[in-house]
Amino acid sequence: MNRNRIMLAMLVLAVCIGVWAAGRDRGNSGKPDFAGRWELDMSRSSLGKMKRPTRMTLEAMHHGDTLHAIQTSYYDQAGGPDTVEGDWFLDGKEHPLGSDGQMISMSKWDGNTLVAERKSKDGSDDETIRLTVSSDGKTATEFMALRDPNGSDKRKLVWRKRG
């Protein structure tokens, strides 16, 4: 898997964790609800070193105590969009990611901000995501700090709720 694909997958996993976690606590006073359909506001987002899509969407659906998230990135080149799906849990505990279990994820609420941390077991990769939603529930902002053997990167993703 090439570096851009890995970084895209990590981004998708982070967003999916945030979307599920925020939606899971929607019944709790003051917790944002990320369930629904979202579109990345490219003009307000800073993608850092990530390959720039022409468009990116996110759809999140509740299934009991989980939220199923589907993120799709569209690019100008042929071959169709890249889609990544996942189910996410918010319990403040570490959970293995991927089929090999070499990545660990943990997410928790810090007030109205969702904080998700992912790291590799060998310490070569780590990522911190801080996700907030506007008071009207129409805009979500995701701040990401990433580090891997090729260096570090920072991103700001601004999502607009579509429905």
N, C-alpha and C positions, 0 to 999 in steps of 0.2 A: 504494500500500500504506500503510495507516495505521500510526501509531507503535507501537501495541500489537502489531500483526502483525509489524513489523520487529523489535521487541525479542524477541518469542517466537521468531522465526526465528533471531536471533543466539544466544539461549539454547540452542536446539536444536542449532545448529551447534557450540557450545562443548561441550555434553554429548557429542555424537556424537564429536567429536575425542578427548575424554577417554576415552570408552568404548573406542574403537578402539585408542588408544595403550596404554592399560592392558592390554587383552586381547592385543595384539600381542606384548608382552613377557612373557607369562605363563610361558614356559619359562625365563626368566632368574630366578635366585635373588633373592628379595625383591621382585619386581615384582608389584603387584596384578593381579588378573584381573577385568575388568568385564564379560566375556561373560555373557549370561543375561538374565533378566527382572528389572526393577527397578520399584519404585513410590515416588513421592515421599511422604515422611512430612510431611504438611502441618502437623502440630502442632509439629514441630521445625525447620521451614524458615521463613526470613524472605525474602519475595519482593520486598521493596523496592517500586518503582513498577510492577512487572509486574502485568498483569491476573491476578487470582487464579483459577485453575481449581478446580473441585471435586475433581479427581483428575488425576494426570499419571503416565504409565507410559513406560518405556524398555525396548526389547528390542534386544539386540546379538548378532550372529551372525558367526562367522568365515568368511571366504571367502579362502583362501590368505593372502596378506600384507595383507589389508584386513579391516576389521570393518564390517559393514553395520549401521547403527543406525536404529531407528524410534522416534520419540518422539511420543506422543499426549497431547494436553491435552483434558480434558473440562470443559465449562462447563454451567451451569444452563440457559442460553437455548437455544432451538431452533436447528436448523441442523447438528447433529452435531458430533463432535469435530474438532479440528485435528490433522493428522498431518504430520510432516516426516520425511523419510528422507535419509540420506547415507552415503557411504563415506569413510573417513578414513585418513590416513597419518601415521606418526611417524618423521621422519627429521631433525628439527632444521632443516629448510630452509623457506623461505617458499613458500607455495602460494597461488595466486589462488583466491578464493571467488566463487561466483555466476557467472551467465552474462556479466556485464559486466566481471568481473575487477577491480572497484574496491576490493574488500576483500582483504586478505592475511592468511593464517593461518600460524602457526608453533607447533609444540608440541615439548616435550622433557621428559625426566625430571630432576627435582632430588631425588636420593635416591629415596624411595618416593612422592614427590608428583609428579603430572603438572602441568606448567605450560603453559598454552596462551595465546598472545597473538594477538589479531586487531586489525587497524587498517585504516582507510581510506587509500588512497593520498594523499588530500588532507589527511590529518591531523585531519579533523573528528570521527572516531569512533575509539575504542580500547577494548579490553576485555582484562582479564587474568583468567584462571581458574586456580585452584589446586584440584586434585582429589586426595583421599586416600581410602583404604579402611581400615576397621578391621582389626585383626589376625585376627579370625575370618572376614573376607570378607563379612559380612552387611550392613554399612552403609558407604555411600560419602558423603563430605561434599565439597561443591563450594562454594568461595568465589569470588564474582565481583565485580569492580570494573569499572564501565562509565562511559564518558564519550561524550556526543554533543552536538550543538548545543543541545539542550534541557536540558543539565545532566549531573549524574553520579548514579550509583546504585550501591548495594552490595546483594548478595544472598548468602544462605546456603541452599543446597539440600541436604537430607538425604535420601538414597535408601536404601530397604530392599530387599535382594535377595529376590525372590519365587521364584526357581528357576533 
